[in-house]
């Protein structure tokens, strides 16, 4: 039977406390990014995008690092809304009606 002496217990406690401090420090490290929508610095940084914990929007890091002004940066959810609008135009009847409405607007 293995007997644990006080030195071993003390060493295990030191290791566990050190690990806890490292985890807390890593989680509280300030990010170099912030949410362009709500200006919050409470964001989670992933490989290619960030997620804001305040407004729950996702932004591509490539957009944040570009020279685009904050109010012009679109969230991933907003970009997918734009793409979905073009998907509706795949139907030939809807596309013709849309083009007709554009022509009517130009002629006014």
Buried (B, 14 or more C-beta within 10 A) or exposed (E): EEEEEEEEEEEEEEEEEEEEEEEEEEEEEEEEBBBBBEEEEEBEEEEEBBBBEEEEBBBBBEBBEEEEEEEEBBBBEEBEEEEEEEEEEEEEEEEEEEEEEEEEEEEE
